[in-house]
Amino acid sequence: MTSRPVQVLILAVVAALIAFAAAATAPFHSPSLAAQYQCPEGSTLRVQEYHASWNTPGETGISISCVDGKGAVQRSTEMETRGFWILCGIYFVPTFAALLIVASLVMVLRRRRTTRQTV
């Protein structure tokens, strides 16, 4: 059995990986929320799957862009960078905290159960 600090470290790493996945995929599962922070005023977030043959025939990729009312793609590196950090704050921090709390509670309850069984 591993020591408590190692268990907590493992839980923290797993929680961080899951939380990062939630933050990185925000435009796919919450496009309207992501658009508020990623796109300039008056444009919407467009997520498209495309097919190409750059490396291997038939490969697919995902394109995320902001489109204004006329259909023109809006580019803003500053907005994209700022939006990335805001989305990390919205998704990563709460997800990480919730997973870490739940995992810690499970550890405590499990430890209590094993302590009661040995007494």
N, C-alpha and C positions, 0 to 999 in steps of 0.2 A: 504494500500500500504506500502511496506517495505521501509526502508531508503536506501539511495544510498550505504553506506558502506556494508550493509547486502546484497544488490543486487550484488555488486562487489565480495563479499566473495562467494556467491552462484555460480556466474559465474566462479570464479577461481577454486572452488572445482569440478564443472562439467567438466571444461576444463582439469583439472589435471586427472580426472578419464578416460576421453577419450584418453588423451595423454598416460597415463599408459597402457591402452589397446593396443594402437598402438605399444608401445615399447615391451610389453610382447609377442605380437604375431608376432614380426618381422621375426622369422625363418619360419613362415608359408606363409607370403605374400611376403617376400624378401629373399629367402634362399641363393641366391648368395651373396647378401650384408652381410647377417649375417655370412656366412661362412668365409668371409674375416677376421672377428674379433673374431669368436668363435673357428675356427679350426686351427690346426697347418699347417704349410706350406706343400703343396702337398696333402692335404686331402679335401674332400667335405662334405657338410652338408647333412645328411640324416634324413628326417622326416618320421616316420612310425606310423601308427595306429595299435595297437595290442589289442587282446581280451584275457581276463583273468578271473579268478574266485576267486580272493583273498578275496573280501568282499561280493560281490553278484554275482550270476551266470550271465555270459554274459556281464560283465562290459568291457568297452573299455578305452584305454588310449593312450597317445601320447608319443613316444620315439624320442628324438632328439640326434643324435650322429654324430661325425666326422669319416669319413671312408677314409682310404688311398687307393692308387691305387690297392692294392692286396685284398681289402675287409675287412681288419682288422680295428676294431674300435679303434680310437685314443682317449685317455683320457688326459686331461690337465686341472686340477682345476684352475690353475693360468690363463690359457687362457680363460676359461669359465667365471671367475669372471671379468677379464679385458674386455672381450667381452660384458658382460652384461652392464657394465657402459658406454662403447662406444656406444652400441645400444641405451641406454637410452638417451645419448647425441644427437644421430642422429635423433631419433624418438620423444622422449618426449619433449625436449626443443622447437624445431620448431613447433610441433603440439600444444603444450600448448600456445606458444606465438601467433600463428595464431588464435586459437580459442578465446583467451582472447581479441585480437584486434578486431575481428569481433563482438564478443558479446558487447564490449564496444561501438563500432560504432552504433550498433543497439540500445543500451541504450540511447546514445546521440540523435540519430534521433527520437526515440520515445518520449523523453523528449521535444525536440523542437516542435514536432507535438502537443503534449498535451498543451504546453505553447501557441502556436499559436491559438489553439481552445478556450482557456480560455480568450484570449484578445479581 
